[in-house]
Amino acid sequence: MSLRFGVWFFLNSVALVMAENTRTPPPYRETVLSDDYGPECHASNVIKTPDGALMAVWFSGAKEGADDVVIRFTRRDPQTREWSVPITVADHQGIPCWNPVLVPAKDGSVTLYYKASKLIPEWQGFWKRSSDGGKTWTVAKKLPATFLGPIRCRALALHDGSLLFGSSDESADKSLGNPWRPHFEILSHPGDPSDATAWQKIVPNPGEPPFNAIQPSVVLLPDGQLLALLRTREKVVAQSTSRDLGRSWTPLKATSLPNPNSGLEAVVLSDGRVAAILNHGTNRLTLDAVLRNEEGQWGQPLLLDQLKRGEGEVSYPSALLDQQDGHEVMHVVYTRKRREIVLRTFDLRDAAWTAR
């Protein structure tokens, strides 16, 4: 894979043809964020900082879980809109790093949360902070025992200054069937994530029968309710809601969204509709957006990217709404073939989005 950092502008996307499905994504602009480091890369996250910069992180190494896996970082300058050459911002020297998430603060600093461990059930949460746009970072510090921080999707800033994280545990206990269980974590004082007294954990009812669910993506709806969408082993997206800003949650229940046990993220559009960005179906060959109306019903999937069988996967999206050149756009950063971290930017004025 060659180093590629140019931005390609598409007036019309090229149709990607599969034997079982032919669809065309709406117009987009594309940037490949990753470089030759790795060669495998996965689990990206994108944010926008108060100064207008975009930042993205992901993990890279020989393969997922290998001893050389580190966290990589790049930043887009708000004036030139050019992305920096990626740098390594977390390296635990023989212990793999996992699932990085960036959290911006009003003071301009950015906190990186990630996990490090040989095995997923033994994850230890870590954090470090940058106050100069990602040029330098503090030394890594551990999160308090039993807390992992944001497990994959972005944090939600609450009105009282606290942060709400969607989190989860993946058990290695074979006698229990290796259950996956989600939970939510509230950090009341984000200034010092190592302070155990600042953390609270809330565990929702897994539903009946219990869902094996992980990686909640949480959004704030216009009516003040929180909606969490979760990946499950049951091949369907589950949901839970909260009316008290995450202090309690309804039991998990199935949505109408099929999903092949793959990561997803939700965002709320300016008109109040929820957009779920996910692999909609039975495999990771297509990455889609599905919009939810005011009645809570999900529409038809809108194709964002697609591969042919045998080419790998397009997966693990991180989505962000933004204003660009006076109109609303959606940035979607995701894994392609486990060899690239790709950014596609979609103009939400396009008929493909407004018709749904």
KAFENUR-V297325 format. One record per residue. N is the residue number from 0. D_CENTER is the distance of its C-alpha to the mean C-alpha in Angstrom with 1 decimal. Layout:
N|D_CENTER + N|D_CENTER
This chain:
0|23.8 + 1|25.1 + 2|23.7 + 3|22.6 + 4|21.6 + 5|23.4 + 6|22.0 + 7|23.4 + 8|24.4 + 9|24.8 + 10|27.2 + 11|26.6 + 12|24.1 + 13|25.8 + 14|25.9 + 15|24.4 + 16|26.9 + 17|26.5 + 18|29.5 + 19|28.0 + 20|26.1 + 21|26.5 + 22|24.4 + 23|23.7 + 24|20.6 + 25|21.5 + 26|22.3 + 27|19.6 + 28|19.6 + 29|18.0 + 30|17.5 + 31|16.9 + 32|15.4 + 33|16.2 + 34|19.8 + 35|22.1 + 36|20.9 + 37|20.1 + 38|20.8 + 39|17.6 + 40|14.1 + 41|10.7 + 42|7.2 + 43|6.5 + 44|5.1 + 45|7.6 + 46|9.9 + 47|13.5 + 48|16.2 + 49|19.4 + 50|21.4 + 51|19.5 + 52|17.9 + 53|14.5 + 54|12.9 + 55|10.5 + 56|10.3 + 57|10.0 + 58|12.6 + 59|15.8 + 60|19.1 + 61|21.6 + 62|19.3 + 63|16.6 + 64|18.4 + 65|21.2 + 66|23.0 + 67|22.2 + 68|18.4 + 69|17.4 + 70|14.6 + 71|15.1 + 72|14.7 + 73|15.8 + 74|16.7 + 75|18.1 + 76|21.4 + 77|21.7 + 78|25.3 + 79|25.3 + 80|21.7 + 81|22.0 + 82|19.4 + 83|20.7 + 84|21.3 + 85|18.6 + 86|19.8 + 87|19.2 + 88|18.2 + 89|18.2 + 90|20.7 + 91|22.2 + 92|25.1 + 93|25.2 + 94|22.4 + 95|19.0 + 96|15.9 + 97|12.5 + 98|8.8 + 99|9.0 + 100|7.7 + 101|10.0 + 102|11.9 + 103|14.7 + 104|18.1 + 105|20.9 + 106|23.2 + 107|21.2 + 108|19.9 + 109|16.4 + 110|15.4 + 111|13.4 + 112|12.5 + 113|12.4 + 114|14.5 + 115|17.6 + 116|20.0 + 117|21.8 + 118|20.6 + 119|17.5 + 120|19.8 + 121|21.1 + 122|18.0 + 123|19.0 + 124|16.7 + 125|17.4 + 126|17.0 + 127|18.6 + 128|19.1 + 129|20.2 + 130|22.6 + 131|23.4 + 132|20.4 + 133|19.2 + 134|22.7 + 135|23.4 + 136|21.7 + 137|23.3 + 138|23.9 + 139|21.4 + 140|22.2 + 141|21.5 + 142|20.0 + 143|22.7 + 144|23.4 + 145|21.5 + 146|18.6 + 147|15.3 + 148|13.3 + 149|9.6 + 150|9.0 + 151|5.3 + 152|3.8 + 153|6.0 + 154|9.6 + 155|12.2 + 156|15.5 + 157|18.5 + 158|21.9 + 159|23.6 + 160|21.5 + 161|19.7 + 162|16.0 + 163|14.4 + 164|11.8 + 165|10.6 + 166|11.9 + 167|13.9 + 168|16.7 + 169|17.8 + 170|21.5 + 171|23.9 + 172|26.8 + 173|28.3 + 174|30.9 + 175|28.2 + 176|26.6 + 177|23.6 + 178|21.9 + 179|18.2 + 180|18.1 + 181|15.5 + 182|16.3 + 183|15.5 + 184|16.4 + 185|18.0 + 186|18.9 + 187|22.0 + 188|22.8 + 189|19.8 + 190|22.5 + 191|23.0 + 192|20.3 + 193|22.9 + 194|25.1 + 195|25.1 + 196|26.9 + 197|24.0 + 198|21.7 + 199|21.9 + 200|20.4 + 201|20.5 + 202|20.6 + 203|20.7 + 204|23.2 + 205|21.7 + 206|23.9 + 207|26.9 + 208|26.8 + 209|23.9 + 210|20.5 + 211|18.9 + 212|15.4 + 213|12.4 + 214|8.8 + 215|9.5 + 216|7.7 + 217|10.6 + 218|12.4 + 219|15.9 + 220|18.3 + 221|21.4 + 222|23.7 + 223|22.1 + 224|20.6 + 225|17.2 + 226|15.4 + 227|13.0 + 228|11.8 + 229|11.6 + 230|11.7 + 231|15.4 + 232|18.1 + 233|20.1 + 234|18.5 + 235|17.7 + 236|15.0 + 237|16.3 + 238|16.3 + 239|17.8 + 240|19.0 + 241|20.4 + 242|23.2 + 243|23.7 + 244|20.5 + 245|19.0 + 246|22.3 + 247|22.8 + 248|21.0 + 249|22.5 + 250|22.8 + 251|20.1 + 252|21.3 + 253|20.4 + 254|19.3 + 255|20.7 + 256|17.5 + 257|18.1 + 258|15.4 + 259|16.2 + 260|14.4 + 261|11.2 + 262|7.4 + 263|6.6 + 264|5.5 + 265|8.7 + 266|10.5 + 267|14.2 + 268|16.5 + 269|19.6 + 270|21.8 + 271|20.1 + 272|18.7 + 273|15.3 + 274|13.3 + 275|11.2 + 276|9.5 + 277|10.2 + 278|12.9 + 279|15.8 + 280|18.7 + 281|19.8 + 282|18.2 + 283|15.5 + 284|17.9 + 285|16.6 + 286|13.4 + 287|14.2 + 288|13.8 + 289|15.8 + 290|17.3 + 291|18.7 + 292|22.1 + 293|23.8 + 294|25.2 + 295|21.9 + 296|22.6 + 297|20.1 + 298|21.4 + 299|21.6 + 300|18.7 + 301|18.5 + 302|18.0 + 303|15.6 + 304|16.4 + 305|18.7 + 306|20.4 + 307|23.7 + 308|24.2 + 309|24.6 + 310|22.4 + 311|19.3 + 312|15.9 + 313|13.3 + 314|10.1 + 315|6.5 + 316|5.4 + 317|3.7 + 318|6.8 + 319|9.5 + 320|13.1 + 321|15.8 + 322|19.6 + 323|21.2 + 324|24.9 + 325|25.5 + 326|23.3 + 327|19.8 + 328|17.2 + 329|13.6 + 330|11.7 + 331|9.4 + 332|8.3 + 333|8.4 + 334|10.8 + 335|14.4 + 336|17.0 + 337|15.4 + 338|17.5 + 339|15.6 + 340|12.4 + 341|13.1 + 342|12.7 + 343|14.3 + 344|15.5 + 345|17.1 + 346|20.0 + 347|19.8 + 348|23.6 + 349|23.9 + 350|25.7 + 351|23.1 + 352|20.8 + 353|23.7 + 354|25.5 + 355|22.9
